[in-house]
Amino acid sequence: MKKTLALLLAALMLAACMAGCAKKEKTDYETVKAKGTVVVGITDFAPMDYKDDSGSWTGFDAELAQKVFADMDLKVEFMEIDWDNKILELNSGTIDCVWNGMTLTDEVKNSMSCTDPYVLNAQVVVMDSSKITDGMTADDVKGLTFAVEAGSAGDSAASDAGFTVTQVSSQANALMEVAAGTSDACVIDMTMAKAMTGAGTSYENLAVALELTNEEYGIGFRKDSDMTAMVNTLLAKYRDDGSLQKLADKYGLSLAG
């Protein structure tokens, strides 16, 4: 009888301990709030995230992230990452979210807790403007060599189109490959192509030849993060008050939805 009672008491104490431990477990927001700073994983990707003349990160996503996290009582630290390792960086805790013109692919949606789409985008072929003809199709450029950012939506789109690709570390480097003549063309986000090619830009002789895909951008947090819903609420608020549209107009972007 004593042995049975002792076992029962031990089981009750274990259950109480487990309940207490469960109560102490922090949500993702509480964990980040305890640090005081949210670490945002980005790449150098104009007009979403890039450095201004003073060396500070700016751009549509950088400004929007600062606004959102200020309303969540968090300071922001931008950390440049290898885009191909974004999921690993997020799950390991090196960064707290991915906010960098991220296409909502199936891989991304299965690996992260993603916000509602907030910006429209497309994957486009960029090449020497003198070699572009009207009505170009993917078949017309299949014989070219392409530079793509490893692990990007452009990488996937080029692969799906059957292109011969060279993987580089960023979309900016993909553009540089084309400008240098190392690759015939690149597949990058329309948002970057609009900001970085054509008259008055760093790549005046490059232009968009054709679109391969249409897509949407989202923001990624760790699986089951409570921060996703919080950010969705704030993005909806900014839509209603017009501040999100104003920021999109500033950077020449189209909002999703």
VEXDREN-2710 file (C-alpha; in Angstrom, 1 decimal):
% VEXDREN-2710
k/r/px/py/pz
1/MET/0.0/0.0/0.0
2/LYS/2.8/2.4/1.0
3/LYS/4.6/1.6/-2.3
4/THR/1.5/2.3/-4.3
5/LEU/1.0/5.6/-2.5
6/ALA/4.6/6.6/-3.1
7/LEU/4.3/5.8/-6.8
8/LEU/1.1/7.8/-7.0
9/LEU/2.6/10.8/-5.2
10/ALA/5.7/10.6/-7.5
11/ALA/3.4/10.6/-10.6
12/LEU/1.4/13.6/-9.3
13/MET/4.6/15.5/-8.6
14/LEU/5.9/14.7/-12.1
15/ALA/2.7/15.9/-13.7
16/ALA/2.8/19.1/-11.6
17/CYS/6.4/19.7/-12.7
18/MET/5.5/19.2/-16.3
19/ALA/2.6/21.5/-16.1
20/GLY/4.7/24.1/-14.4
21/CYS/7.4/23.8/-17.1
22/ALA/4.8/24.1/-19.8
23/LYS/3.5/27.3/-18.3
24/LYS/7.0/28.7/-18.3
25/GLU/7.6/28.0/-22.0
26/LYS/7.8/31.3/-23.8
27/THR/6.2/32.2/-27.1
28/ASP/8.4/33.2/-30.0
29/TYR/7.5/36.9/-29.4
30/GLU/8.3/36.6/-25.7
31/THR/11.7/35.0/-26.5
32/VAL/12.6/37.8/-29.0
33/LYS/11.2/40.5/-26.6
34/ALA/13.4/39.2/-23.9
35/LYS/16.4/39.9/-26.1
36/GLY/15.0/43.3/-27.0
37/THR/16.1/43.0/-30.6
38/VAL/14.7/41.1/-33.6
39/VAL/17.3/39.8/-36.0
40/VAL/16.1/40.1/-39.6
41/GLY/17.8/38.0/-42.3
42/ILE/18.3/39.9/-45.6
43/THR/20.5/40.1/-48.7
44/ASP/21.6/43.2/-50.7
45/PHE/18.5/43.4/-52.9
46/ALA/17.4/46.8/-54.1
47/PRO/14.8/48.2/-53.8
48/MET/13.8/45.9/-50.9
49/ASP/17.0/46.0/-48.8
50/TYR/20.2/47.9/-49.6
51/LYS/22.7/50.3/-48.0
52/ASP/22.4/54.1/-48.3
53/ASP/25.3/56.5/-48.6
54/SER/25.9/56.3/-44.8
55/GLY/26.1/52.5/-44.8
56/SER/22.7/52.0/-43.1
57/TRP/20.2/49.5/-44.5
58/THR/17.2/51.1/-46.3
59/GLY/14.7/50.1/-48.9
60/PHE/11.0/49.1/-48.9
61/ASP/11.4/46.0/-46.7
62/ALA/13.9/47.7/-44.4
63/GLU/11.6/50.7/-43.8
64/LEU/8.6/48.5/-43.4
65/ALA/10.4/46.1/-40.9
66/GLN/11.5/49.1/-38.8
67/LYS/7.9/50.4/-38.7
68/VAL/6.4/47.0/-37.9
69/PHE/8.8/46.1/-35.1
70/ALA/8.7/49.6/-33.6
71/ASP/5.0/49.0/-33.1
72/MET/5.8/45.6/-31.5
73/ASP/8.3/47.4/-29.2
74/LEU/11.3/45.7/-30.7
75/LYS/14.6/47.1/-32.0
76/VAL/15.8/45.7/-35.4
77/GLU/19.1/44.3/-36.4
78/PHE/19.6/43.5/-40.1
79/MET/21.9/40.5/-40.7
80/GLU/23.1/39.7/-44.2
81/ILE/22.8/36.0/-44.9
82/ASP/23.5/33.4/-47.6
83/TRP/20.0/33.2/-49.2
84/ASP/20.4/29.5/-49.9
85/ASN/20.7/28.9/-46.1
86/LYS/17.8/31.1/-45.0
87/ILE/15.8/28.2/-43.6
88/LEU/18.7/26.8/-41.7
89/GLU/19.6/30.3/-40.3
90/LEU/16.0/30.7/-39.1
91/ASN/15.6/27.3/-37.5
92/SER/19.0/27.6/-35.8
93/GLY/18.0/30.9/-34.1
94/THR/20.7/32.9/-35.9
95/ILE/17.9/35.1/-37.2
96/ASP/14.4/35.6/-36.1
97/CYS/12.7/36.2/-39.4
98/VAL/13.3/36.4/-43.2
99/TRP/12.2/39.7/-44.6
100/ASN/13.8/40.3/-48.0
101/GLY/11.4/40.2/-50.9
102/MET/10.9/36.4/-50.3
103/THR/8.8/34.6/-52.8
104/LEU/6.2/32.4/-51.3
105/THR/7.3/29.1/-52.8
106/ASP/6.0/25.7/-51.6
107/GLU/9.4/25.1/-49.9
108/VAL/9.2/28.4/-48.1
109/LYS/5.6/27.9/-47.0
110/ASN/6.3/24.3/-45.8
111/SER/9.4/25.4/-43.8
112/MET/8.3/28.6/-42.2
113/SER/5.3/30.4/-40.7
114/CYS/4.6/32.9/-43.4
115/THR/2.6/36.1/-43.4
116/ASP/-0.1/37.0/-45.9
117/PRO/1.4/38.1/-49.3
118/TYR/2.2/41.8/-49.3
119/VAL/3.9/42.6/-52.6
120/LEU/3.6/41.3/-56.2
121/ASN/6.6/40.2/-58.2
122/ALA/7.7/38.2/-61.2
123/GLN/10.8/36.3/-62.2
124/VAL/12.3/37.9/-65.4
125/VAL/15.1/37.3/-67.8
126/VAL/17.6/40.2/-68.0
127/MET/20.1/40.6/-70.8
128/ASP/21.9/43.1/-73.1
129/SER/19.1/45.3/-74.4
130/SER/20.6/45.3/-77.9
131/LYS/20.0/41.6/-78.1
132/ILE/16.3/41.7/-77.1
133/THR/13.6/41.2/-79.8
134/ASP/9.9/41.7/-79.6
135/GLY/7.9/38.8/-78.4
136/MET/10.8/36.8/-77.0
137/THR/9.9/33.5/-75.4
138/ALA/11.8/31.1/-73.1
139/ASP/12.6/28.9/-76.1
140/ASP/14.3/31.8/-77.8
141/VAL/16.8/32.2/-75.0
142/LYS/17.4/28.5/-74.0
143/GLY/20.8/28.5/-75.7
144/LEU/22.1/31.2/-73.5
145/THR/24.0/30.9/-70.2
146/PHE/22.3/32.3/-67.1
147/ALA/23.4/33.6/-63.7
148/VAL/21.0/33.0/-60.8
149/GLU/21.1/33.5/-57.1
150/ALA/21.5/30.1/-55.4
151/GLY/18.3/28.9/-53.7
152/SER/16.2/31.8/-55.1
153/ALA/12.9/31.8/-57.0
154/GLY/14.9/32.8/-60.0
155/ASP/17.1/29.7/-59.6
156/SER/13.9/27.6/-59.6
157/ALA/12.3/29.4/-62.5
158/ALA/15.5/29.0/-64.6
159/SER/15.7/25.3/-63.8
160/ASP/12.0/24.8/-64.7
161/ALA/12.6/26.5/-68.0
162/GLY/15.6/24.2/-68.8
163/PHE/18.2/26.9/-68.8
164/THR/21.9/26.4/-68.3
165/VAL/22.7/28.2/-65.0
166/THR/25.7/29.3/-62.9
167/GLN/24.7/29.8/-59.3
168/VAL/26.1/33.0/-57.5
169/SER/25.6/34.3/-54.0
170/SER/23.1/37.1/-54.7
171/GLN/20.9/38.7/-57.4
172/ALA/23.2/41.7/-57.4
173/ASN/26.1/39.3/-58.4
174/ALA/23.9/37.8/-61.1
175/LEU/23.5/41.2/-62.7
176/MET/27.2/41.8/-62.4
177/GLU/27.9/38.5/-64.3
178/VAL/25.8/39.7/-67.2
179/ALA/27.3/43.2/-67.2
180/ALA/30.8/41.6/-67.3
181/GLY/29.9/39.2/-70.1
182/THR/30.5/36.2/-67.9
183/SER/26.9/35.1/-68.4
184/ASP/24.6/35.9/-71.3
185/ALA/21.6/36.6/-69.1
186/CYS/20.3/36.3/-65.6
187/VAL/17.0/35.5/-63.9
188/ILE/16.1/37.8/-61.1
189/ASP/13.1/39.5/-59.4
190/MET/11.2/42.0/-61.4
191/THR/11.4/44.4/-58.5
192/MET/15.2/44.4/-58.7
193/ALA/15.3/44.6/-62.5
194/LYS/13.1/47.7/-62.5
195/ALA/15.3/49.4/-59.9
196/MET/18.7/48.4/-61.3
197/THR/18.5/48.3/-65.1
198/GLY/17.8/50.8/-67.9
199/ALA/18.4/54.5/-68.3
200/GLY/19.8/56.3/-65.2
201/THR/20.8/53.1/-63.4
202/SER/24.0/51.2/-62.8
203/TYR/23.2/48.9/-65.7
204/GLU/21.9/51.1/-68.5
205/ASN/22.6/48.6/-71.2
206/LEU/20.6/45.8/-69.6
207/ALA/16.8/45.3/-69.8
208/VAL/14.0/42.8/-69.1
209/ALA/13.6/40.4/-72.1
210/LEU/10.6/38.4/-70.8
211/GLU/8.7/37.3/-67.7
212/LEU/8.9/33.6/-66.6
213/THR/6.6/33.6/-63.6
214/ASN/4.3/35.7/-61.5
215/GLU/4.5/35.5/-57.7
216/GLU/4.0/37.1/-54.3
217/TYR/6.3/38.1/-51.5
218/GLY/5.8/37.1/-47.9
219/ILE/7.7/37.4/-44.5
220/GLY/8.9/34.2/-42.8
221/PHE/9.1/33.3/-39.1
222/ARG/9.8/30.1/-37.3
223/LYS/7.1/27.4/-37.5
224/ASP/4.2/28.1/-35.2
225/SER/5.5/31.5/-34.3
226/ASP/2.9/33.9/-32.8
227/MET/4.8/36.8/-34.5
228/THR/3.2/35.9/-37.9
229/ALA/-0.3/36.9/-36.8
230/MET/1.0/40.0/-35.1
231/VAL/2.7/41.2/-38.3
232/ASN/-0.4/40.3/-40.4
233/THR/-2.5/42.5/-38.1
234/LEU/-0.1/45.5/-38.5
235/LEU/0.2/45.1/-42.3
236/ALA/-3.6/45.2/-42.5
237/LYS/-3.6/48.3/-40.4
238/TYR/-1.1/50.0/-42.7
239/ARG/-3.2/49.1/-45.7
240/ASP/-6.2/50.7/-44.1
241/ASP/-4.5/53.9/-43.1
242/GLY/-2.7/54.2/-46.5
243/SER/0.9/54.1/-45.2
244/LEU/1.7/50.8/-46.9
245/GLN/0.5/52.1/-50.3
246/LYS/2.5/55.3/-49.8
247/LEU/5.7/53.3/-49.1
248/ALA/5.0/51.0/-52.1
249/ASP/4.6/54.1/-54.3
250/LYS/8.0/55.4/-53.0
251/TYR/9.8/52.3/-54.3
252/GLY/7.7/51.6/-57.4
253/LEU/6.1/48.4/-56.1
254/SER/2.7/46.8/-56.5
255/LEU/0.9/45.5/-53.4
256/ALA/-0.6/42.1/-53.3
257/GLY/-4.2/41.5/-52.6
END
